[in-house]
Structures are given as C-alpha cells and as structure tokens.
Amino acid sequence: MAWIYFCLVSFVYFSFVRCQDPEIVNDILPEVKRVGQTAMMNCTVARLGDNSVRWVFDGNIRQVISSNEEIMVMNPWKGGVPNYRVLRLPQGDRVTFVLVISRIRPEFSGKYICSVMVHNQAVDHWTTKTGYLTVLQPPMIRPGSTDSVKMVDKGGNTSITCDAYGVPYPNITWVRSDGKLLPNGKAMFRGRTLPILSADVKYSGVYKCVADNFIKPPAEALTQVYVFQEPTVRVLQNSVGQYANGRLDAKLDCIVRGYPTPTVYWMVKNGDQKVILTDSDKYETTKQATDTQNLLNGEQWYTLKIRYIQALDYRDYYCVGVNSIGEGNATVNVFSTWDCQGPLCYSLDPSRPNSANFPQLAPFSILLFSTLLFLVT
C-alpha cells in the first residue's frame, strides 16, 4: 500500500513539474522569399521563466544565430540594417522571439531551429521547433557543364547539354536560333540534353537553350553545332545572258556551305583542264557579306564579275568549294542575248517610241548607217 501511495505522489509531482516546463506553443511557419527580401520567423514560448531561447541555422553550415536578443554570429550592417535581428514580443505568459533575416541571399536557405534552453536540463530534452526558409533564385546557366561548341561527323550521333540551376529547379527548352526545326523534327525540345542523331549538314547552326522557373529573368545559352561535311554548292541562276561588245558586265552568284569552311574558286575549262580565275582587269571575285535573310546557317555567298562581255566569254563557269572532307561544284552558263542586262544598260528618254528596244536595235542601226555611207561614197 505504501508503495502504491509513493508512486501516485511521484506521478503527480513530476506531472506538475513537467507542466511548468517552457513550451513552444505554435508551429513555425515556412517562409518563401526572393533574393534581397526580408524573412521573419516567429517562435512563441509559454512559461519561459528565466530560461533562454536560441535560434540555430542548419543549412550549408550549422551555427547558433542568437541567444534571446543577442546575435552570436557575424552580423554585417548595410543601409542601417543588419543581416540578423531578434525581436522580443511579450504577451501575457507568452513571449514571441521573432527572427528577422534581412537582405536574403541564396545560402540562407535551410532549417531554422528555435530551442528553449532550460536550466539544469540536458540539451536533448530541450523543447524545439523547426521552420524552413526557401530562397527563390532566378535561373542561372552553369558555364562549365553547358556546351558552347559541338562538332560531329556527318551521319554521326551526339548530343548537346544545357545545365542550369535555380530555385525552384528550372525547366530547360531547346530551340534553333534561326527558327528551323530541331534534329527531332520539332520546333521545340524540353530537357537538359538534346540528342542529335544521324547528323546532317542541315543540323549545323546555333541552338538556344532557355532555362525558366517563372522567376524573372530566364537564362539563355547558345551552342554552335558544326557538322563535318564536304561542300555543297548552289547557284542563284544556272544561266546568265548578256549582250556582247557593249562594255557590259555579267555577274554570277553561287552559295557554298560545308565544314570545315571551304575554299572557293571560280574556274573555266581550258581544253580538257579547268583553270582558276584570279582577279584581273577581266575578272573580279568577291565574297559577299553574310545575308541572314537569304542564306542558311553556315552558307557563304560568292560572286564572279566578268567585265566587258565578248563572244569568247560565252561558256560554262564553275563555282568550286573544297575542304578537307571533299569537293562540291555548280555550273553557270553565260550566253549571248540581245537584251541588255544589269545597271550599265543604255538609258534613253522613256517618252520616245520604242526607246526600250534601242539597246537591241542599236547595233543594226549602226551597221545600216555604215553600209549606206559606204554606198554613197
């Protein structure tokens, strides 16, 4: 009987004492903030007595931030405001310790633990509660693991990677900068790694990855893809006509594409051999400035001007592109015509009848005049 009485008294005593211990009465609500903003976490304690409350950060590192209102860590001030403050707000038998974190940086993300340090009580018996701070970050590209250049043989397989980070983790989308379809036949691909299978020269170009997590601004990176391929050559016109012996020029154009970048020549046949045309009083070769509207990515525009067209100039001209992979060529034929071509054609008064036909009739008129003059004399 005495033993039962002793146990009952002990239970009541320890229950009473236990009820007098401090207690954190409310949950600490999570905070979600952007970089540079201010977060506030509330830790409300009942029956604090002469005990103390501390805040501990458990993130990349673990450190004690404060004891009651005293800050225990490095606490730089900027604009008259420190990184950390603790506000003590008493209300009846409760006290709220508000941890104020200013000018938030990404490394501030993590757990914030509020503990009541009870005198003469082991640390593992202290009452604690945890709050979470999430710092939103706009997307950033990781330059070390994001491809800027990728080279692949024609017909080979490869992939390009865009690595980004942010909070929340960003979605990554691939498109082509020139608006053309991706190697998968679609206009857009979502994912960190874009596969390129059975590479073709048409896959050469600039690819753009966009990382977006709805925190502005999104991040972008460009990847240049080169497909090793022999030159491909196309001409704007496969035949060009011009009137002879009128001090008129003919202009021939070809578009060359390949990687490595081809060396381009204009050539004609001399017997059974082809010879390269070099700049002279007769010929002028030019590489035009890049025209992004009319050229595909990687294409270059080359021009041959033939000055003062004569009968001997009526023949085939070859635009030839050569690189370490191979060779490509296309042909332009220059032929005789009565129609004057180009900006150097004769300009007459448009009010005169048949003035537009003067360039065609002029040689005949001169011949007729010469014949009549010969007969008269």
C-alpha positions in Angstrom: 0.0 0.0 0.0 2.8 2.4 0.8 4.5 1.6 -2.4 1.3 2.5 -4.4 1.0 5.7 -2.5 4.6 6.7 -3.2 4.1 6.0 -6.9 1.0 8.1 -7.0 2.6 11.0 -5.3 5.6 10.8 -7.6 3.4 10.8 -10.7 1.5 13.9 -9.5 4.7 15.7 -8.6 6.5 15.0 -11.9 3.4 15.8 -13.9 3.1 19.1 -12.1 6.8 19.9 -12.6 6.6 18.9 -16.2 3.6 21.1 -16.8 5.7 24.0 -15.6 8.4 23.5 -18.2 8.6 26.0 -21.0 6.8 25.0 -24.2 6.8 26.3 -27.8 3.1 26.6 -28.4 2.8 27.3 -32.2 4.4 25.9 -35.3 7.0 28.0 -37.1 5.5 28.7 -40.5 7.8 28.3 -43.5 9.0 31.3 -45.4 9.5 31.6 -49.2 11.3 34.7 -50.3 13.3 36.1 -53.2 16.9 37.2 -53.0 17.2 40.6 -51.3 13.9 40.3 -49.4 13.3 40.0 -45.7 12.1 36.9 -43.9 10.5 36.7 -40.4 10.1 33.6 -38.2 8.1 33.5 -35.0 8.9 31.3 -32.1 6.3 31.7 -29.3 7.1 30.2 -25.9 4.8 29.7 -22.9 6.1 29.7 -19.3 9.6 30.8 -20.3 10.6 31.9 -16.8 14.3 32.7 -16.5 15.2 30.3 -19.3 16.6 31.5 -22.7 15.6 31.0 -26.3 18.1 30.5 -29.1 17.9 30.3 -32.9 20.1 27.9 -34.8 20.7 27.8 -38.6 21.0 24.3 -40.0 21.8 24.7 -43.7 25.1 24.6 -45.6 26.7 25.1 -42.2 25.3 24.8 -38.7 25.7 27.8 -36.4 24.0 29.4 -33.5 22.5 32.7 -34.6 21.2 34.2 -31.3 20.6 33.7 -27.6 17.4 35.7 -26.6 18.0 39.0 -28.4 21.8 38.8 -28.6 23.2 37.9 -32.0 26.0 35.4 -31.8 27.3 35.4 -35.4 28.9 37.9 -37.8 26.2 40.4 -38.5 27.2 43.0 -41.1 25.1 46.1 -41.5 24.2 47.7 -44.8 22.0 50.7 -45.2 21.5 50.9 -41.5 20.0 47.3 -41.3 21.9 44.2 -40.0 21.5 40.8 -41.5 20.0 39.4 -38.4 17.8 40.8 -35.6 15.7 39.1 -32.9 12.7 41.0 -31.6 11.2 40.0 -28.2 7.5 40.5 -28.0 5.9 39.5 -24.6 2.2 38.9 -24.4 0.8 37.6 -21.1 2.5 34.4 -20.0 3.9 34.0 -23.5 6.9 35.6 -25.3 7.5 35.6 -29.1 11.0 35.7 -30.4 10.9 37.0 -34.0 14.0 36.2 -36.1 14.3 38.8 -38.8 16.6 38.0 -41.7 17.3 40.9 -44.0 18.9 41.1 -47.5 18.4 37.4 -48.0 21.0 35.5 -50.1 20.7 32.0 -51.6 22.9 30.5 -49.0 20.3 31.5 -46.3 18.1 28.6 -47.4 17.7 25.9 -44.9 16.3 24.9 -41.5 16.0 27.4 -38.6 15.6 25.7 -35.2 14.1 27.5 -32.2 15.2 25.9 -28.9 14.3 26.8 -25.3 17.5 26.3 -23.2 16.1 25.0 -19.8 18.4 25.3 -16.8 19.7 22.1 -15.4 18.3 20.1 -18.3 20.1 18.1 -20.9 20.2 19.6 -24.4 18.4 16.6 -25.9 15.5 17.3 -23.6 15.1 21.0 -24.7 11.8 21.8 -26.4 12.4 22.7 -30.1 10.6 23.5 -33.3 11.9 24.0 -36.8 11.0 26.5 -39.6 12.1 26.4 -43.2 13.3 29.3 -45.3 13.3 28.8 -49.1 15.1 31.4 -51.1 13.8 31.7 -54.7 16.5 32.1 -57.3 16.2 33.0 -61.0 17.7 30.5 -63.4 21.5 30.6 -64.0 23.5 28.7 -66.6 26.4 26.6 -65.4 29.1 27.5 -68.0 31.4 24.6 -67.1 28.9 21.9 -68.0 27.0 23.7 -70.8 28.2 23.1 -74.3 29.2 26.2 -76.3 30.5 24.3 -79.4 29.8 20.8 -80.6 31.4 19.1 -83.6 30.1 15.9 -85.2 30.8 13.9 -88.4 28.1 13.6 -91.0 25.9 10.7 -90.1 27.2 10.5 -86.5 25.4 10.7 -83.3 25.9 13.3 -80.5 24.1 15.5 -78.0 24.3 19.0 -76.6 23.8 19.8 -72.9 22.5 22.8 -71.2 23.0 22.8 -67.4 21.1 25.3 -65.3 20.2 25.8 -61.6 17.7 27.9 -59.7 15.0 27.6 -57.0 12.7 26.0 -58.0 14.7 23.9 -60.5 14.2 25.4 -63.9 12.7 23.8 -67.0 15.1 23.8 -69.9 13.8 24.3 -73.5 15.8 24.0 -76.8 15.1 25.9 -80.0 17.1 26.8 -83.0 18.1 30.5 -83.3 17.1 30.6 -87.0 13.6 29.2 -86.3 14.2 26.0 -88.2 13.2 22.6 -86.9 15.4 20.7 -84.5 17.0 17.3 -85.4 14.0 15.5 -83.9 11.7 17.2 -86.5 10.0 19.5 -84.0 10.3 23.2 -83.2 11.0 22.7 -79.5 12.5 20.2 -77.2 12.3 20.2 -73.4 15.1 18.6 -71.4 18.6 19.1 -70.3 20.2 17.2 -73.1 19.2 17.5 -76.8 20.1 14.4 -78.9 21.4 14.8 -82.5 21.1 11.6 -84.4 22.4 10.8 -88.0 23.9 14.3 -88.2 23.4 16.2 -91.5 24.7 19.5 -92.7 21.2 21.0 -92.2 21.7 20.4 -88.5 24.6 22.9 -88.4 23.8 26.1 -86.8 23.1 27.9 -83.5 20.9 26.2 -80.9 19.5 28.2 -77.9 18.6 26.7 -74.6 16.2 28.7 -72.3 16.1 27.9 -68.6 12.9 29.2 -66.9 11.4 28.7 -63.4 9.0 31.6 -63.6 11.4 33.8 -61.6 12.5 36.5 -63.9 14.6 36.8 -65.9 15.0 33.4 -67.6 18.5 32.4 -68.5 19.7 31.6 -72.1 22.8 30.0 -73.6 23.9 29.4 -77.2 25.5 26.3 -78.6 27.1 26.3 -82.1 26.9 22.9 -83.8 29.2 22.1 -86.7 28.7 19.0 -88.9 31.8 17.9 -90.8 30.7 17.7 -94.5 32.1 18.2 -97.9 31.0 21.5 -99.6 27.6 21.8 -101.2 27.3 24.4 -103.9 24.2 26.0 -105.4 23.8 28.9 -107.8 21.2 31.7 -107.9 20.9 31.4 -111.7 22.3 28.5 -113.7 22.5 30.7 -116.8 23.2 34.4 -117.3 22.6 36.2 -120.6 24.4 39.4 -121.7 24.8 41.4 -124.9 28.3 41.3 -126.3 30.7 44.2 -127.2 28.7 46.8 -125.4 31.2 47.4 -122.5 28.7 45.5 -120.3 29.4 43.1 -117.3 27.9 39.8 -116.3 27.5 38.8 -112.6 27.5 35.2 -111.5 26.5 34.1 -107.9 26.9 30.9 -106.0 26.2 29.8 -102.4 28.6 27.4 -100.7 28.2 25.5 -97.5 30.4 23.0 -95.7 32.6 22.4 -92.6 35.4 23.0 -92.3 34.8 26.2 -94.1 35.5 25.6 -97.8 38.0 27.4 -100.0 36.0 28.7 -103.1 37.3 29.2 -106.6 35.7 30.2 -109.9 37.1 28.1 -112.8 36.7 27.7 -116.6 37.8 25.0 -119.0 41.0 25.4 -121.0 41.0 22.4 -123.2 40.5 19.4 -121.0 41.7 21.2 -117.9 40.0 23.6 -115.5 41.9 26.7 -114.6 41.2 29.1 -111.7 40.1 32.6 -112.5 42.0 35.3 -110.5 41.2 38.9 -110.0 42.3 41.0 -113.0 41.0 43.6 -115.4 38.7 40.9 -116.8 37.5 39.1 -113.6 36.6 40.2 -110.1 35.8 37.6 -107.4 34.0 38.7 -104.2 32.8 37.1 -101.0 29.6 38.9 -100.1 28.7 39.9 -96.5 26.6 37.4 -94.7 22.9 37.7 -95.5 20.9 36.1 -92.7 17.6 36.5 -94.6 18.5 34.6 -97.7 21.3 32.3 -96.5 21.0 29.2 -94.4 23.3 29.0 -91.4 26.9 28.4 -92.4 26.3 29.4 -96.1 28.6 31.9 -97.8 27.8 33.9 -100.9 30.4 34.3 -103.7 30.3 36.4 -106.8 32.2 36.5 -110.1 32.0 39.6 -112.2 33.0 39.3 -115.9 33.8 42.7 -117.3 33.1 43.8 -120.9 31.4 40.7 -122.1 32.7 39.5 -125.5 32.0 36.5 -127.7 34.8 34.5 -126.1 33.2 34.8 -122.7 30.1 32.7 -123.7 30.9 29.4 -122.0 30.5 27.5 -118.7 31.8 28.8 -115.4 32.3 26.6 -112.4 31.9 27.6 -108.8 34.1 25.1 -106.8 34.2 24.6 -103.0 37.0 22.5 -101.4 37.6 21.5 -97.8 39.4 18.6 -96.0 36.3 16.4 -96.4 35.8 16.7 -100.2 34.7 19.0 -103.0 31.5 20.3 -104.5 30.7 22.4 -107.6 28.0 24.0 -109.6 27.9 25.4 -113.1 26.7 28.8 -114.5 26.4 29.2 -118.3 27.0 32.7 -119.8 25.1 33.0 -123.2 24.6 35.7 -125.8 21.4 37.8 -125.8 20.1 40.9 -127.5 18.7 42.0 -124.1 21.0 44.3 -122.1 21.4 43.1 -118.5 22.4 45.0 -115.4 22.7 48.6 -114.2 25.0 49.7 -117.1 22.4 49.3 -119.8 21.7 52.3 -122.0 19.3 54.9 -120.6 17.0 56.8 -123.0 14.1 59.2 -122.8 11.1 57.0 -122.0 8.8 59.3 -124.0 10.5 58.2 -127.3 8.6 55.4 -129.1 10.4 52.0 -128.8 13.1 53.5 -126.7 13.1 50.4 -124.6 14.2 48.5 -127.7 17.1 50.8 -128.5 19.8 48.6 -127.0 18.7 45.7 -129.2 18.3 47.8 -132.4 21.4 49.9 -131.9 24.0 47.5 -133.5 21.7 47.0 -136.5 21.2 50.8 -137.0 24.9 51.4 -136.9 25.6 48.6 -139.5 22.8 50.0 -141.8 24.2 53.6 -141.5 27.7 52.4 -142.2 26.5 50.5 -145.3 24.6 53.4 -146.7 27.6 55.7 -146.1 29.9 53.3 -148.0 27.5 53.1 -151.0 27.2 56.9 -151.2 30.9 57.4 -151.2 
